[in-house]
Amino acid sequence: ETLPDALEHECVKCTEKQKSGSEKVIRHLVNRRPDLWKELATKYDPDNIYQDRYKDKIQAAKGQ
């Protein structure tokens, strides 16, 4: 319930700690668990709406 809301509203209700934690998790998934990242993207973003919206952040997370 929280994840779809955070994605749709760009995490406006998130605390700074939650934002920082989510960025850390995204970096880990993108770089070390791409299989799980793809699985989550398929479940929560089947139409690539959020992948497109956040593509710059996802690209920035790669290689970090």
mmCIF file as Biopython writes it, N, C-alpha, C and O atoms, coordinates in Angstrom:
data_model
#
loop_
_atom_site.group_PDB
_atom_site.id
_atom_site.type_symbol
_atom_site.label_atom_id
_atom_site.label_alt_id
_atom_site.label_comp_id
_atom_site.label_asym_id
_atom_site.label_entity_id
_atom_site.label_seq_id
_atom_site.pdbx_PDB_ins_code
_atom_site.Cartn_x
_atom_site.Cartn_y
_atom_site.Cartn_z
_atom_site.occupancy
_atom_site.B_iso_or_equiv
_atom_site.auth_seq_id
_atom_site.auth_asym_id
_atom_site.pdbx_PDB_model_num
ATOM 1   N N  . GLU A ? 1  ? 0.832  -1.201  0.000   1.0 0.0 1  A 1 
ATOM 2   C CA . GLU A ? 1  ? 0.000  0.000   0.000   1.0 0.0 1  A 1 
ATOM 3   C C  . GLU A ? 1  ? 0.871  1.258   0.000   1.0 0.0 1  A 1 
ATOM 4   O O  . GLU A ? 1  ? 0.566  2.214   -0.713  1.0 0.0 1  A 1 
ATOM 5   N N  . THR A ? 2  ? 1.928  1.270   0.773   1.0 0.0 2  A 1 
ATOM 6   C CA . THR A ? 2  ? 2.793  2.446   0.875   1.0 0.0 2  A 1 
ATOM 7   C C  . THR A ? 2  ? 3.620  2.661   -0.387  1.0 0.0 2  A 1 
ATOM 8   O O  . THR A ? 2  ? 3.765  3.791   -0.853  1.0 0.0 2  A 1 
ATOM 9   N N  . LEU A ? 3  ? 4.156  1.586   -0.934  1.0 0.0 3  A 1 
ATOM 10  C CA . LEU A ? 3  ? 5.022  1.713   -2.108  1.0 0.0 3  A 1 
ATOM 11  C C  . LEU A ? 3  ? 4.312  2.323   -3.316  1.0 0.0 3  A 1 
ATOM 12  O O  . LEU A ? 3  ? 4.845  3.260   -3.912  1.0 0.0 3  A 1 
ATOM 13  N N  . PRO A ? 4  ? 3.141  1.835   -3.698  1.0 0.0 4  A 1 
ATOM 14  C CA . PRO A ? 4  ? 2.462  2.474   -4.840  1.0 0.0 4  A 1 
ATOM 15  C C  . PRO A ? 4  ? 2.171  3.960   -4.605  1.0 0.0 4  A 1 
ATOM 16  O O  . PRO A ? 4  ? 2.298  4.770   -5.523  1.0 0.0 4  A 1 
ATOM 17  N N  . ASP A ? 5  ? 1.782  4.313   -3.384  1.0 0.0 5  A 1 
ATOM 18  C CA . ASP A ? 5  ? 1.514  5.722   -3.064  1.0 0.0 5  A 1 
ATOM 19  C C  . ASP A ? 5  ? 2.791  6.550   -3.169  1.0 0.0 5  A 1 
ATOM 20  O O  . ASP A ? 5  ? 2.777  7.654   -3.715  1.0 0.0 5  A 1 
ATOM 21  N N  . ALA A ? 6  ? 3.883  6.023   -2.652  1.0 0.0 6  A 1 
ATOM 22  C CA . ALA A ? 6  ? 5.161  6.744   -2.708  1.0 0.0 6  A 1 
ATOM 23  C C  . ALA A ? 6  ? 5.617  6.939   -4.153  1.0 0.0 6  A 1 
ATOM 24  O O  . ALA A ? 6  ? 6.126  8.002   -4.508  1.0 0.0 6  A 1 
ATOM 25  N N  . LEU A ? 7  ? 5.436  5.927   -4.974  1.0 0.0 7  A 1 
ATOM 26  C CA . LEU A ? 7  ? 5.821  6.048   -6.381  1.0 0.0 7  A 1 
ATOM 27  C C  . LEU A ? 7  ? 4.963  7.070   -7.112  1.0 0.0 7  A 1 
ATOM 28  O O  . LEU A ? 7  ? 5.466  7.907   -7.862  1.0 0.0 7  A 1 
ATOM 29  N N  . GLU A ? 8  ? 3.665  6.986   -6.879  1.0 0.0 8  A 1 
ATOM 30  C CA . GLU A ? 8  ? 2.742  7.875   -7.593  1.0 0.0 8  A 1 
ATOM 31  C C  . GLU A ? 8  ? 2.918  9.336   -7.205  1.0 0.0 8  A 1 
ATOM 32  O O  . GLU A ? 8  ? 2.824  10.226  -8.049  1.0 0.0 8  A 1 
ATOM 33  N N  . HIS A ? 9  ? 3.175  9.578   -5.916  1.0 0.0 9  A 1 
ATOM 34  C CA . HIS A ? 9  ? 3.246  10.957  -5.421  1.0 0.0 9  A 1 
ATOM 35  C C  . HIS A ? 9  ? 4.670  11.414  -5.121  1.0 0.0 9  A 1 
ATOM 36  O O  . HIS A ? 9  ? 4.882  12.364  -4.367  1.0 0.0 9  A 1 
ATOM 37  N N  . GLU A ? 10 ? 5.642  10.730  -5.717  1.0 0.0 10 A 1 
ATOM 38  C CA . GLU A ? 10 ? 7.057  11.089  -5.594  1.0 0.0 10 A 1 
ATOM 39  C C  . GLU A ? 10 ? 7.527  11.202  -4.145  1.0 0.0 10 A 1 
ATOM 40  O O  . GLU A ? 10 ? 8.350  12.051  -3.803  1.0 0.0 10 A 1 
ATOM 41  N N  . CYS A ? 11 ? 6.986  10.332  -3.312  1.0 0.0 11 A 1 
ATOM 42  C CA . CYS A ? 11 ? 7.425  10.186  -1.918  1.0 0.0 11 A 1 
ATOM 43  C C  . CYS A ? 11 ? 7.245  11.470  -1.095  1.0 0.0 11 A 1 
ATOM 44  O O  . CYS A ? 11 ? 8.058  11.757  -0.216  1.0 0.0 11 A 1 
ATOM 45  N N  . VAL A ? 12 ? 6.195  12.237  -1.370  1.0 0.0 12 A 1 
ATOM 46  C CA . VAL A ? 12 ? 5.986  13.489  -0.635  1.0 0.0 12 A 1 
ATOM 47  C C  . VAL A ? 12 ? 5.671  13.254  0.840   1.0 0.0 12 A 1 
ATOM 48  O O  . VAL A ? 12 ? 5.925  14.127  1.670   1.0 0.0 12 A 1 
ATOM 49  N N  . LYS A ? 13 ? 5.123  12.090  1.177   1.0 0.0 13 A 1 
ATOM 50  C CA . LYS A ? 13 ? 4.807  11.786  2.575   1.0 0.0 13 A 1 
ATOM 51  C C  . LYS A ? 13 ? 5.974  11.115  3.301   1.0 0.0 13 A 1 
ATOM 52  O O  . LYS A ? 13 ? 5.898  10.869  4.505   1.0 0.0 13 A 1 
ATOM 53  N N  . CYS A ? 14 ? 7.039  10.823  2.579   1.0 0.0 14 A 1 
ATOM 54  C CA . CYS A ? 14 ? 8.189  10.131  3.160   1.0 0.0 14 A 1 
ATOM 55  C C  . CYS A ? 14 ? 9.018  11.078  4.024   1.0 0.0 14 A 1 
ATOM 56  O O  . CYS A ? 14 ? 9.131  12.270  3.736   1.0 0.0 14 A 1 
ATOM 57  N N  . THR A ? 15 ? 9.591  10.524  5.080   1.0 0.0 15 A 1 
ATOM 58  C CA . THR A ? 15 ? 10.544 11.280  5.881   1.0 0.0 15 A 1 
ATOM 59  C C  . THR A ? 15 ? 11.894 11.248  5.157   1.0 0.0 15 A 1 
ATOM 60  O O  . THR A ? 15 ? 12.085 10.467  4.225   1.0 0.0 15 A 1 
ATOM 61  N N  . GLU A ? 16 ? 12.816 12.093  5.586   1.0 0.0 16 A 1 
ATOM 62  C CA . GLU A ? 16 ? 14.153 12.087  4.987   1.0 0.0 16 A 1 
ATOM 63  C C  . GLU A ? 16 ? 14.824 10.727  5.184   1.0 0.0 16 A 1 
ATOM 64  O O  . GLU A ? 16 ? 15.534 10.246  4.301   1.0 0.0 16 A 1 
ATOM 65  N N  . LYS A ? 17 ? 14.598 10.114  6.338   1.0 0.0 17 A 1 
ATOM 66  C CA . LYS A ? 17 ? 15.178 8.803   6.616   1.0 0.0 17 A 1 
ATOM 67  C C  . LYS A ? 17 ? 14.618 7.757   5.649   1.0 0.0 17 A 1 
ATOM 68  O O  . LYS A ? 17 ? 15.359 6.905   5.159   1.0 0.0 17 A 1 
ATOM 69  N N  . GLN A ? 18 ? 13.316 7.820   5.374   1.0 0.0 18 A 1 
ATOM 70  C CA . GLN A ? 18 ? 12.706 6.886   4.431   1.0 0.0 18 A 1 
ATOM 71  C C  . GLN A ? 18 ? 13.242 7.105   3.016   1.0 0.0 18 A 1 
ATOM 72  O O  . GLN A ? 18 ? 13.511 6.144   2.295   1.0 0.0 18 A 1 
ATOM 73  N N  . LYS A ? 19 ? 13.396 8.361   2.624   1.0 0.0 19 A 1 
ATOM 74  C CA . LYS A ? 19 ? 13.935 8.666   1.293   1.0 0.0 19 A 1 
ATOM 75  C C  . LYS A ? 19 ? 15.357 8.136   1.153   1.0 0.0 19 A 1 
ATOM 76  O O  . LYS A ? 19 ? 15.706 7.529   0.140   1.0 0.0 19 A 1 
ATOM 77  N N  . SER A ? 20 ? 16.165 8.368   2.170   1.0 0.0 20 A 1 
ATOM 78  C CA . SER A ? 20 ? 17.551 7.905   2.149   1.0 0.0 20 A 1 
ATOM 79  C C  . SER A ? 20 ? 17.607 6.377   2.096   1.0 0.0 20 A 1 
ATOM 80  O O  . SER A ? 20 ? 18.392 5.798   1.345   1.0 0.0 20 A 1 
ATOM 81  N N  . GLY A ? 21 ? 16.767 5.741   2.898   1.0 0.0 21 A 1 
ATOM 82  C CA . GLY A ? 21 ? 16.723 4.282   2.919   1.0 0.0 21 A 1 
ATOM 83  C C  . GLY A ? 21 ? 16.271 3.697   1.596   1.0 0.0 21 A 1 
ATOM 84  O O  . GLY A ? 21 ? 16.812 2.690   1.141   1.0 0.0 21 A 1 
ATOM 85  N N  . SER A ? 22 ? 15.288 4.320   0.980   1.0 0.0 22 A 1 
ATOM 86  C CA . SER A ? 22 ? 14.796 3.807   -0.304  1.0 0.0 22 A 1 
ATOM 87  C C  . SER A ? 22 ? 15.854 3.958   -1.389  1.0 0.0 22 A 1 
ATOM 88  O O  . SER A ? 22 ? 15.986 3.086   -2.248  1.0 0.0 22 A 1 
ATOM 89  N N  . GLU A ? 23 ? 16.604 5.047   -1.362  1.0 0.0 23 A 1 
ATOM 90  C CA . GLU A ? 23 ? 17.683 5.226   -2.340  1.0 0.0 23 A 1 
ATOM 91  C C  . GLU A ? 23 ? 18.753 4.152   -2.169  1.0 0.0 23 A 1 
ATOM 92  O O  . GLU A ? 23 ? 19.296 3.646   -3.152  1.0 0.0 23 A 1 
ATOM 93  N N  . LYS A ? 24 ? 19.050 3.813   -0.932  1.0 0.0 24 A 1 
ATOM 94  C CA . LYS A ? 24 ? 20.044 2.776   -0.649  1.0 0.0 24 A 1 
ATOM 95  C C  . LYS A ? 24 ? 19.558 1.413   -1.163  1.0 0.0 24 A 1 
ATOM 96  O O  . LYS A ? 24 ? 20.323 0.657   -1.762  1.0 0.0 24 A 1 
ATOM 97  N N  . VAL A ? 25 ? 18.292 1.116   -0.924  1.0 0.0 25 A 1 
ATOM 98  C CA . VAL A ? 25 ? 17.714 -0.148  -1.385  1.0 0.0 25 A 1 
ATOM 99  C C  . VAL A ? 25 ? 17.708 -0.206  -2.910  1.0 0.0 25 A 1 
ATOM 100 O O  . VAL A ? 25 ? 18.042 -1.238  -3.493  1.0 0.0 25 A 1 
ATOM 101 N N  . ILE A ? 26 ? 17.333 0.887   -3.553  1.0 0.0 26 A 1 
ATOM 102 C CA . ILE A ? 26 ? 17.306 0.922   -5.019  1.0 0.0 26 A 1 
ATOM 103 C C  . ILE A ? 26 ? 18.702 0.694   -5.584  1.0 0.0 26 A 1 
ATOM 104 O O  . ILE A ? 26 ? 18.868 -0.076  -6.530  1.0 0.0 26 A 1 
ATOM 105 N N  . ARG A ? 27 ? 19.711 1.359   -5.013  1.0 0.0 27 A 1 
ATOM 106 C CA . ARG A ? 27 ? 21.098 1.152   -5.474  1.0 0.0 27 A 1 
ATOM 107 C C  . ARG A ? 27 ? 21.483 -0.320  -5.363  1.0 0.0 27 A 1 
ATOM 108 O O  . ARG A ? 27 ? 22.075 -0.888  -6.281  1.0 0.0 27 A 1 
ATOM 109 N N  . HIS A ? 28 ? 21.141 -0.929  -4.230  1.0 0.0 28 A 1 
ATOM 110 C CA . HIS A ? 28 ? 21.478 -2.338  -4.015  1.0 0.0 28 A 1 
ATOM 111 C C  . HIS A ? 28 ? 20.787 -3.229  -5.047  1.0 0.0 28 A 1 
ATOM 112 O O  . HIS A ? 28 ? 21.419 -4.092  -5.656  1.0 0.0 28 A 1 
ATOM 113 N N  . LEU A ? 29 ? 19.496 -3.016  -5.235  1.0 0.0 29 A 1 
ATOM 114 C CA . LEU A ? 29 ? 18.748 -3.859  -6.166  1.0 0.0 29 A 1 
ATOM 115 C C  . LEU A ? 29 ? 19.222 -3.681  -7.604  1.0 0.0 29 A 1 
ATOM 116 O O  . LEU A ? 29 ? 19.411 -4.664  -8.322  1.0 0.0 29 A 1 
ATOM 117 N N  . VAL A ? 30 ? 19.413 -2.446  -8.024  1.0 0.0 30 A 1 
ATOM 118 C CA . VAL A ? 30 ? 19.833 -2.175  -9.402  1.0 0.0 30 A 1 
ATOM 119 C C  . VAL A ? 30 ? 21.204 -2.788  -9.678  1.0 0.0 30 A 1 
ATOM 120 O O  . VAL A ? 30 ? 21.429 -3.346  -10.752 1.0 0.0 30 A 1 
ATOM 121 N N  . ASN A ? 31 ? 22.109 -2.688  -8.726  1.0 0.0 31 A 1 
ATOM 122 C CA . ASN A ? 31 ? 23.485 -3.128  -8.944  1.0 0.0 31 A 1 
ATOM 123 C C  . ASN A ? 31 ? 23.760 -4.578  -8.577  1.0 0.0 31 A 1 
ATOM 124 O O  . ASN A ? 31 ? 24.591 -5.228  -9.211  1.0 0.0 31 A 1 
ATOM 125 N N  . ARG A ? 32 ? 23.079 -5.091  -7.569  1.0 0.0 32 A 1 
ATOM 126 C CA . ARG A ? 32 ? 23.427 -6.430  -7.079  1.0 0.0 32 A 1 
ATOM 127 C C  . ARG A ? 32 ? 22.317 -7.458  -7.222  1.0 0.0 32 A 1 
ATOM 128 O O  . ARG A ? 32 ? 22.569 -8.662  -7.160  1.0 0.0 32 A 1 
ATOM 129 N N  . ARG A ? 33 ? 21.099 -6.994  -7.411  1.0 0.0 33 A 1 
ATOM 130 C CA . ARG A ? 33 ? 19.971 -7.925  -7.555  1.0 0.0 33 A 1 
ATOM 131 C C  . ARG A ? 33 ? 19.054 -7.499  -8.697  1.0 0.0 33 A 1 
ATOM 132 O O  . ARG A ? 33 ? 17.860 -7.292  -8.485  1.0 0.0 33 A 1 
ATOM 133 N N  . PRO A ? 34 ? 19.602 -7.364  -9.912  1.0 0.0 34 A 1 
ATOM 134 C CA . PRO A ? 34 ? 18.770 -6.909  -11.032 1.0 0.0 34 A 1 
ATOM 135 C C  . PRO A ? 34 ? 17.578 -7.818  -11.298 1.0 0.0 34 A 1 
ATOM 136 O O  . PRO A ? 34 ? 16.551 -7.363  -11.803 1.0 0.0 34 A 1 
ATOM 137 N N  . ASP A ? 35 ? 17.706 -9.101  -10.962 1.0 0.0 35 A 1 
ATOM 138 C CA . ASP A ? 35 ? 16.585 -10.023 -11.125 1.0 0.0 35 A 1 
ATOM 139 C C  . ASP A ? 35 ? 15.419 -9.627  -10.228 1.0 0.0 35 A 1 
ATOM 140 O O  . ASP A ? 35 ? 14.267 -9.631  -10.664 1.0 0.0 35 A 1 
ATOM 141 N N  . LEU A ? 36 ? 15.711 -9.289  -8.990  1.0 0.0 36 A 1 
ATOM 142 C CA . LEU A ? 36 ? 14.674 -8.865  -8.053  1.0 0.0 36 A 1 
ATOM 143 C C  . LEU A ? 36 ? 14.137 -7.485  -8.422  1.0 0.0 36 A 1 
ATOM 144 O O  . LEU A ? 36 ? 12.941 -7.226  -8.282  1.0 0.0 36 A 1 
ATOM 145 N N  . TRP A ? 37 ? 15.014 -6.598  -8.895  1.0 0.0 37 A 1 
ATOM 146 C CA . TRP A ? 37 ? 14.583 -5.270  -9.353  1.0 0.0 37 A 1 
ATOM 147 C C  . TRP A ? 37 ? 13.562 -5.421  -10.481 1.0 0.0 37 A 1 
ATOM 148 O O  . TRP A ? 37 ? 12.533 -4.745  -10.491 1.0 0.0 37 A 1 
ATOM 149 N N  . LYS A ? 38 ? 13.855 -6.313  -11.431 1.0 0.0 38 A 1 
ATOM 150 C CA . LYS A ? 38 ? 12.942 -6.535  -12.559 1.0 0.0 38 A 1 
ATOM 151 C C  . LYS A ? 38 ? 11.615 -7.120  -12.073 1.0 0.0 38 A 1 
ATOM 152 O O  . LYS A ? 38 ? 10.549 -6.739  -12.558 1.0 0.0 38 A 1 
ATOM 153 N N  . GLU A ? 39 ? 11.682 -8.037  -11.127 1.0 0.0 39 A 1 
ATOM 154 C CA . GLU A ? 39 ? 10.467 -8.640  -10.568 1.0 0.0 39 A 1 
ATOM 155 C C  . GLU A ? 39 ? 9.586  -7.578  -9.898  1.0 0.0 39 A 1 
ATOM 156 O O  . GLU A ? 39 ? 8.372  -7.562  -10.097 1.0 0.0 39 A 1 
ATOM 157 N N  . LEU A ? 40 ? 10.192 -6.702  -9.113  1.0 0.0 40 A 1 
ATOM 158 C CA . LEU A ? 40 ? 9.438  -5.627  -8.454  1.0 0.0 40 A 1 
ATOM 159 C C  . LEU A ? 40 ? 8.869  -4.648  -9.474  1.0 0.0 40 A 1 
ATOM 160 O O  . LEU A ? 40 ? 7.732  -4.195  -9.341  1.0 0.0 40 A 1 
ATOM 161 N N  . ALA A ? 41 ? 9.658  -4.325  -10.484 1.0 0.0 41 A 1 
ATOM 162 C CA . ALA A ? 41 ? 9.185  -3.409  -11.527 1.0 0.0 41 A 1 
ATOM 163 C C  . ALA A ? 41 ? 7.992  -4.007  -12.262 1.0 0.0 41 A 1 
ATOM 164 O O  . ALA A ? 41 ? 7.035  -3.299  -12.575 1.0 0.0 41 A 1 
ATOM 165 N N  . THR A ? 42 ? 8.045  -5.293  -12.534 1.0 0.0 42 A 1 
ATOM 166 C CA . THR A ? 42 ? 6.934  -5.963  -13.212 1.0 0.0 42 A 1 
ATOM 167 C C  . THR A ? 42 ? 5.675  -5.938  -12.353 1.0 0.0 42 A 1 
ATOM 168 O O  . THR A ? 42 ? 4.571  -5.751  -12.864 1.0 0.0 42 A 1 
ATOM 169 N N  . LYS A ? 43 ? 5.845  -6.126  -11.061 1.0 0.0 43 A 1 
ATOM 170 C CA . LYS A ? 43 ? 4.695  -6.150  -10.155 1.0 0.0 43 A 1 
ATOM 171 C C  . LYS A ? 43 ? 4.106  -4.757  -9.932  1.0 0.0 43 A 1 
ATOM 172 O O  . LYS A ? 43 ? 2.892  -4.574  -10.028 1.0 0.0 43 A 1 
ATOM 173 N N  . TYR A ? 44 ? 4.954  -3.780  -9.636  1.0 0.0 44 A 1 
ATOM 174 C CA . TYR A ? 44 ? 4.472  -2.457  -9.239  1.0 0.0 44 A 1 
ATOM 175 C C  . TYR A ? 44 ? 4.419  -1.438  -10.377 1.0 0.0 44 A 1 
ATOM 176 O O  . TYR A ? 44 ? 3.816  -0.375  -10.229 1.0 0.0 44 A 1 
ATOM 177 N N  . ASP A ? 45 ? 5.043  -1.755  -11.504 1.0 0.0 45 A 1 
ATOM 178 C CA . ASP A ? 45 ? 5.087  -0.803  -12.615 1.0 0.0 45 A 1 
ATOM 179 C C  . ASP A ? 45 ? 5.030  -1.534  -13.961 1.0 0.0 45 A 1 
ATOM 180 O O  . ASP A ? 45 ? 5.944  -1.406  -14.776 1.0 0.0 45 A 1 
ATOM 181 N N  . PRO A ? 46 ? 3.965  -2.295  -14.191 1.0 0.0 46 A 1 
ATOM 182 C CA . PRO A ? 46 ? 3.901  -3.086  -15.423 1.0 0.0 46 A 1 
ATOM 183 C C  . PRO A ? 46 ? 3.875  -2.245  -16.702 1.0 0.0 46 A 1 
ATOM 184 O O  . PRO A ? 46 ? 4.253  -2.734  -17.767 1.0 0.0 46 A 1 
ATOM 185 N N  . ASP A ? 47 ? 3.439  -1.003  -16.613 1.0 0.0 47 A 1 
ATOM 186 C CA . ASP A ? 47 ? 3.371  -0.137  -17.792 1.0 0.0 47 A 1 
ATOM 187 C C  . ASP A ? 47 ? 4.564  0.814   -17.907 1.0 0.0 47 A 1 
ATOM 188 O O  . ASP A ? 47 ? 4.570  1.707   -18.753 1.0 0.0 47 A 1 
ATOM 189 N N  . ASN A ? 48 ? 5.564  0.620   -17.060 1.0 0.0 48 A 1 
ATOM 190 C CA . ASN A ? 48 ? 6.790  1.440   -17.054 1.0 0.0 48 A 1 
ATOM 191 C C  . ASN A ? 48 ? 6.541  2.931   -16.831 1.0 0.0 48 A 1 
ATOM 192 O O  . ASN A ? 48 ? 7.330  3.764   -17.277 1.0 0.0 48 A 1 
ATOM 193 N N  . ILE A ? 49 ? 5.482  3.264   -16.164 1.0 0.0 49 A 1 
ATOM 194 C CA . ILE A ? 49 ? 5.185  4.667   -15.866 1.0 0.0 49 A 1 
ATOM 195 C C  . ILE A ? 49 ? 6.248  5.240   -14.935 1.0 0.0 49 A 1 
ATOM 196 O O  . ILE A ? 49 ? 6.798  6.311   -15.190 1.0 0.0 49 A 1 
ATOM 197 N N  . TYR A ? 50 ? 6.530  4.516   -13.855 1.0 0.0 50 A 1 
ATOM 198 C CA . TYR A ? 50 ? 7.477  5.020   -12.856 1.0 0.0 50 A 1 
ATOM 199 C C  . TYR A ? 50 ? 8.918  4.827   -13.307 1.0 0.0 50 A 1 
ATOM 200 O O  . TYR A ? 50 ? 9.787  5.636   -12.983 1.0 0.0 50 A 1 
ATOM 201 N N  . GLN A ? 51 ? 9.175  3.744   -14.063 1.0 0.0 51 A 1 
ATOM 202 C CA . GLN A ? 51 ? 10.525 3.549   -14.602 1.0 0.0 51 A 1 
ATOM 203 C C  . GLN A ? 51 ? 10.901 4.741   -15.472 1.0 0.0 51 A 1 
ATOM 204 O O  . GLN A ? 51 ? 12.030 5.229   -15.412 1.0 0.0 51 A 1 
ATOM 205 N N  . ASP A ? 52 ? 9.956  5.208   -16.277 1.0 0.0 52 A 1 
ATOM 206 C CA . ASP A ? 52 ? 10.218 6.373   -17.126 1.0 0.0 52 A 1 
ATOM 207 C C  . ASP A ? 52 ? 10.373 7.640   -16.294 1.0 0.0 52 A 1 
ATOM 208 O O  . ASP A ? 52 ? 11.259 8.455   -16.551 1.0 0.0 52 A 1 
ATOM 209 N N  . ARG A ? 53 ? 9.511  7.801   -15.300 1.0 0.0 53 A 1 
ATOM 210 C CA . ARG A ? 53 ? 9.541  9.004   -14.463 1.0 0.0 53 A 1 
ATOM 211 C C  . ARG A ? 53 ? 10.845 9.111   -13.686 1.0 0.0 53 A 1 
ATOM 212 O O  . ARG A ? 53 ? 11.393 10.202  -13.526 1.0 0.0 53 A 1 
ATOM 213 N N  . TYR A ? 54 ? 11.336 7.981   -13.207 1.0 0.0 54 A 1 
ATOM 214 C CA . TYR A ? 54 ? 12.522 7.978   -12.349 1.0 0.0 54 A 1 
ATOM 215 C C  . TYR A ? 54 ? 13.773 7.472   -13.063 1.0 0.0 54 A 1 
ATOM 216 O O  . TYR A ? 54 ? 14.730 7.067   -12.403 1.0 0.0 54 A 1 
ATOM 217 N N  . LYS A ? 55 ? 13.787 7.486   -14.394 1.0 0.0 55 A 1 
ATOM 218 C CA . LYS A ? 55 ? 14.916 6.905   -15.127 1.0 0.0 55 A 1 
ATOM 219 C C  . LYS A ? 55 ? 16.245 7.563   -14.782 1.0 0.0 55 A 1 
ATOM 220 O O  . LYS A ? 55 ? 17.269 6.881   -14.736 1.0 0.0 55 A 1 
ATOM 221 N N  . ASP A ? 56 ? 16.257 8.872   -14.538 1.0 0.0 56 A 1 
ATOM 222 C CA . ASP A ? 56 ? 17.511 9.542   -14.184 1.0 0.0 56 A 1 
ATOM 223 C C  . ASP A ? 56 ? 18.041 9.046   -12.845 1.0 0.0 56 A 1 
ATOM 224 O O  . ASP A ? 56 ? 19.245 8.839   -12.692 1.0 0.0 56 A 1 
ATOM 225 N N  . LYS A ? 57 ? 17.155 8.855   -11.880 1.0 0.0 57 A 1 
ATOM 226 C CA . LYS A ? 57 ? 17.579 8.355   -10.565 1.0 0.0 57 A 1 
ATOM 227 C C  . LYS A ? 57 ? 18.054 6.910   -10.662 1.0 0.0 57 A 1 
ATOM 228 O O  . LYS A ? 57 ? 19.017 6.523   -10.001 1.0 0.0 57 A 1 
ATOM 229 N N  . ILE A ? 58 ? 17.385 6.122   -11.478 1.0 0.0 58 A 1 
ATOM 230 C CA . ILE A ? 58 ? 17.786 4.725   -11.648 1.0 0.0 58 A 1 
ATOM 231 C C  . ILE A ? 58 ? 19.158 4.660   -12.317 1.0 0.0 58 A 1 
ATOM 232 O O  . ILE A ? 58 ? 20.021 3.891   -11.892 1.0 0.0 58 A 1 
ATOM 233 N N  . GLN A ? 59 ? 19.358 5.456   -13.351 1.0 0.0 59 A 1 
ATOM 234 C CA . GLN A ? 59 ? 20.661 5.505   -14.032 1.0 0.0 59 A 1 
ATOM 235 C C  . GLN A ? 59 ? 21.756 5.961   -13.073 1.0 0.0 59 A 1 
ATOM 236 O O  . GLN A ? 59 ? 22.865 5.425   -13.094 1.0 0.0 59 A 1 
ATOM 237 N N  . ALA A ? 60 ? 21.451 6.942   -12.238 1.0 0.0 60 A 1 
ATOM 238 C CA . ALA A ? 60 ? 22.434 7.444   -11.276 1.0 0.0 60 A 1 
ATOM 239 C C  . ALA A ? 60 ? 22.804 6.368   -10.260 1.0 0.0 60 A 1 
ATOM 240 O O  . ALA A ? 60 ? 23.933 6.335   -9.771  1.0 0.0 60 A 1 
ATOM 241 N N  . ALA A ? 61 ? 21.854 5.488   -9.942  1.0 0.0 61 A 1 
ATOM 242 C CA . ALA A ? 61 ? 22.104 4.432   -8.968  1.0 0.0 61 A 1 
ATOM 243 C C  . ALA A ? 61 ? 23.005 3.342   -9.536  1.0 0.0 61 A 1 
ATOM 244 O O  . ALA A ? 61 ? 23.699 2.657   -8.784  1.0 0.0 61 A 1 
ATOM 245 N N  . LYS A ? 62 ? 23.000 3.177   -10.843 1.0 0.0 62 A 1 
ATOM 246 C CA . LYS A ? 62 ? 23.832 2.141   -11.464 1.0 0.0 62 A 1 
ATOM 247 C C  . LYS A ? 62 ? 25.303 2.488   -11.295 1.0 0.0 62 A 1 
ATOM 248 O O  . LYS A ? 62 ? 25.734 3.614   -11.544 1.0 0.0 62 A 1 
ATOM 249 N N  . GLY A ? 63 ? 26.048 1.496   -10.868 1.0 0.0 63 A 1 
ATOM 250 C CA . GLY A ? 63 ? 27.481 1.679   -10.721 1.0 0.0 63 A 1 
ATOM 251 C C  . GLY A ? 63 ? 27.911 2.324   -9.419  1.0 0.0 63 A 1 
ATOM 252 O O  . GLY A ? 63 ? 29.101 2.556   -9.207  1.0 0.0 63 A 1 
ATOM 253 N N  . GLN A ? 64 ? 26.966 2.614   -8.551  1.0 0.0 64 A 1 
ATOM 254 C CA . GLN A ? 64 ? 27.338 3.221   -7.259  1.0 0.0 64 A 1 
ATOM 255 C C  . GLN A ? 64 ? 27.547 2.153   -6.229  1.0 0.0 64 A 1 
ATOM 256 O O  . GLN A ? 64 ? 27.865 2.457   -5.079  1.0 0.0 64 A 1 
#
